[in-house]
Amino acid sequence: MPAFSYQLYASRNFGPLAVTCAMLAEAGYAHVEGYGALFETDASVAELADALETNGLTMPSAHFGLDAIETAPDRMKQVAQRFGIESVFVPFIDIGQRPQTGEAWRDFGVRLHKAGAPLREAGLAFGWHNHDFELAPLPDGGLPIDAMLEGAPDLLLELDFGWVVRAGLDPATLVERHGERLAAVHLKDVAPAREHLDEDGWADIGHGTLDWPAIAGALGKTGVRHLVAEHDNPADDRRFATRSMAALLKAWDAP
């Protein structure tokens, strides 16, 4: 049975980190995944470190913004060292920065490859976390994610299953296609059509449309290291954390 992680972004609109981390430890999570805003100042880093230590949680993976990695790689390495982070993922680029052609996506992959060099040299795994825009066909019929990976031979992936489904693709297919690049996954569920609109159409894991026993079986054939529960906009983060943990334990225990 894997030790599940929790993307702290899911709890950004709720209580202080100390309360969130206490809730996660009680719910059975062993790890968390941090995100950019938590690392912006020395004070925010100290608050996070204290909350994790107090509640016996670790942070083996994190999201660092591309700008932070490119402009302050030494600080990002220091943050990673402080928390014992093993894997770093760039989570997003704004719409105005997104390439529009296969060639431009390959060039963006080259940029990512270069940006990640200091982190790789420090012994960190470095990768990309997808949304749906990297999975929308380009004019030539190819996918941005494939072009990006062509430009970045060492780039790893953190596949977000919810966004994969939103893009109209099958998570198991992408796991099989990119298994050798797969370092982490975001375990995210999608609500049935026109449900949970107040939560942007996302659902607690096991309470949406994804087949979690099948996903658990597919991931069991890979060497993925980080299994991270996430919901982009839960109305109640405690409800999401506890119901999702129950569903994940059930899925991974299925024959």
C-alpha positions in Angstrom: 0.0 0.0 0.0 1.6 3.3 -1.0 1.9 6.3 1.3 -0.3 9.0 -0.2 0.5 12.7 -0.5 -1.7 15.7 -0.5 -1.3 18.9 -2.6 -1.6 21.7 -0.2 -3.0 24.0 -2.9 -6.3 22.2 -2.2 -6.4 23.8 1.3 -5.3 27.3 0.3 -8.7 28.8 1.1 -9.0 27.3 4.6 -7.3 27.4 7.9 -3.7 28.1 8.8 -1.1 25.5 7.8 -0.8 24.2 11.3 -4.5 23.3 11.3 -4.4 21.9 7.8 -1.4 19.7 8.5 -3.0 18.4 11.7 -6.1 17.5 9.8 -4.0 15.7 7.1 -2.1 13.6 9.6 -5.3 12.6 11.3 -6.8 11.6 7.9 -3.8 9.3 7.3 -1.6 11.2 4.8 2.1 10.7 5.2 3.3 13.4 2.8 2.3 16.7 1.3 3.2 18.5 -1.9 4.0 22.2 -1.6 3.3 25.0 -4.1 4.9 28.3 -5.0 3.3 30.7 -2.7 4.4 28.7 0.3 8.0 29.3 -0.6 7.9 33.0 -1.4 9.3 34.4 1.9 11.5 33.2 4.8 8.4 33.6 7.1 6.2 31.4 4.9 8.9 28.7 4.6 9.4 28.7 8.4 5.6 28.4 9.0 5.4 25.4 6.6 8.4 23.7 8.1 7.0 24.0 11.6 3.6 22.7 10.6 5.1 19.7 8.9 7.5 18.9 11.8 4.8 19.2 14.4 2.5 16.8 12.6 5.0 14.3 11.4 4.5 15.0 7.7 7.2 15.1 4.9 7.3 16.9 1.6 9.0 14.7 -1.0 7.7 16.7 -4.0 6.8 20.3 -4.7 5.7 22.8 -7.3 8.1 25.6 -8.1 7.2 28.3 -10.6 9.3 28.5 -13.8 10.3 32.2 -13.1 11.5 31.3 -9.7 13.6 28.4 -11.0 15.1 30.5 -13.8 15.8 33.7 -11.7 16.7 32.2 -8.3 17.9 28.6 -8.8 20.1 28.7 -5.7 17.3 29.7 -3.5 15.1 27.0 -4.9 17.8 24.4 -4.2 18.0 25.7 -0.6 14.3 25.3 -0.2 14.4 21.8 -1.6 17.3 20.9 0.8 15.5 22.3 3.8 12.4 20.2 3.2 14.0 17.1 1.9 12.3 17.6 -1.5 13.2 14.9 -4.0 11.1 16.0 -7.1 10.3 19.4 -8.4 7.6 20.1 -11.0 6.8 23.3 -12.9 3.0 23.5 -12.6 1.7 26.0 -15.1 2.3 28.8 -17.6 -0.1 31.7 -18.2 -2.1 31.7 -21.4 -0.1 34.5 -23.0 3.1 32.4 -22.6 1.8 29.2 -24.2 3.3 28.1 -27.5 1.0 27.8 -30.4 2.9 25.4 -32.7 4.7 22.1 -32.3 8.0 23.8 -33.0 7.3 26.4 -30.3 6.4 23.7 -27.8 9.7 21.9 -28.6 11.5 25.2 -28.0 9.7 25.5 -24.7 10.9 22.0 -23.8 14.4 23.1 -24.5 13.8 26.1 -22.1 12.5 23.7 -19.4 15.5 21.4 -19.9 17.9 24.3 -19.4 16.0 25.7 -16.4 16.0 22.4 -14.7 19.8 21.8 -15.1 20.8 23.3 -11.7 18.2 21.3 -9.9 19.2 18.0 -11.7 22.8 18.7 -10.9 21.8 19.0 -7.2 20.3 15.5 -7.4 16.6 16.5 -7.8 14.2 15.0 -10.2 12.7 17.7 -12.4 9.5 17.7 -14.4 6.3 19.2 -15.7 2.7 19.1 -14.3 0.0 19.2 -17.0 -3.3 20.9 -17.3 -5.6 20.4 -20.3 -3.9 22.8 -22.7 -0.9 20.6 -23.2 -3.2 17.8 -24.4 -5.2 19.8 -27.0 -4.3 18.9 -30.6 -2.1 21.3 -32.5 -2.8 22.4 -36.1 -0.5 19.6 -37.3 -2.5 17.0 -35.2 0.3 16.5 -32.6 0.0 17.1 -28.9 1.9 19.9 -27.2 3.0 17.5 -24.4 4.8 15.2 -27.0 6.5 18.1 -28.7 7.6 19.5 -25.3 9.1 16.2 -24.3 11.0 16.0 -27.6 12.7 19.2 -26.7 13.5 18.1 -23.1 15.0 14.6 -23.1 15.4 14.5 -19.3 12.1 16.1 -18.4 9.9 14.0 -16.1 6.1 14.2 -15.8 3.5 14.6 -13.1 0.3 13.6 -14.8 -2.8 15.2 -13.5 -5.5 12.7 -14.1 -8.4 15.1 -13.7 -7.0 17.4 -16.4 -6.3 14.4 -18.6 -10.0 13.5 -18.5 -11.1 17.1 -19.0 -9.0 17.0 -22.2 -10.9 14.0 -23.4 -8.1 11.5 -23.0 -7.7 8.3 -21.0 -5.3 8.4 -18.0 -4.3 4.8 -18.5 -3.3 5.5 -22.1 -1.0 8.3 -21.1 0.4 6.3 -18.2 1.4 3.6 -20.7 2.7 6.1 -23.3 4.8 8.1 -20.8 5.5 5.5 -18.2 9.3 5.9 -18.4 8.9 9.7 -17.7 6.3 9.3 -15.0 7.6 10.5 -11.6 4.3 11.6 -10.0 0.6 11.8 -10.5 -2.1 14.0 -9.3 -5.0 11.9 -8.2 -8.0 14.1 -9.1 -11.6 13.2 -9.8 -14.1 14.8 -12.2 -17.7 15.2 -11.3 -20.5 14.0 -13.6 -21.6 16.7 -16.1 -23.4 19.7 -14.5 -22.7 18.5 -11.0 -20.5 20.2 -8.3 -20.5 23.4 -10.3 -19.7 25.3 -7.1 -16.4 23.3 -7.0 -15.6 23.9 -10.7 -16.8 20.4 -11.6 -14.3 18.6 -9.5 -15.2 15.8 -7.1 -13.7 14.1 -4.1 -11.6 11.0 -5.2 -13.9 8.0 -5.6 -17.0 10.3 -5.8 -16.7 11.3 -9.4 -16.3 9.6 -12.8 -12.8 8.1 -12.8 -12.2 4.3 -12.4 -9.8 4.3 -9.4 -9.2 0.5 -9.2 -8.2 0.5 -12.9 -6.0 3.5 -12.3 -4.4 1.8 -9.3 -3.7 -1.2 -11.4 -2.1 0.8 -14.2 0.1 2.8 -11.9 1.2 -0.4 -10.2 3.0 -1.4 -13.4 5.1 1.8 -13.3 7.8 3.2 -11.0 5.9 6.3 -10.1 7.2 7.7 -6.8 4.6 10.3 -5.7 0.8 9.7 -5.5 -0.7 13.1 -4.7 -4.4 13.7 -3.9 -5.7 17.0 -5.3 -8.9 19.0 -5.7 -8.6 22.5 -7.2 -11.6 24.0 -5.4 -13.1 22.0 -2.6 -16.0 23.5 -0.6 -14.6 21.6 2.4 -11.0 20.5 2.5 -11.5 18.1 5.4 -14.3 16.4 3.6 -12.1 16.1 0.5 -9.1 14.8 2.4 -10.9 12.2 4.4 -13.3 10.8 1.7 -10.5 10.7 -0.8 -8.2 8.8 1.5 -10.9 6.2 2.1 -11.4 5.8 -1.6 -7.7 5.5 -2.3 -7.2 2.9 0.3 -10.1 0.9 -1.1 -8.8 1.2 -4.7 -5.3 0.2 -3.9 -6.5 -2.7 -1.9 -8.7 -4.0 -4.7 -7.7 -7.4 -6.2 
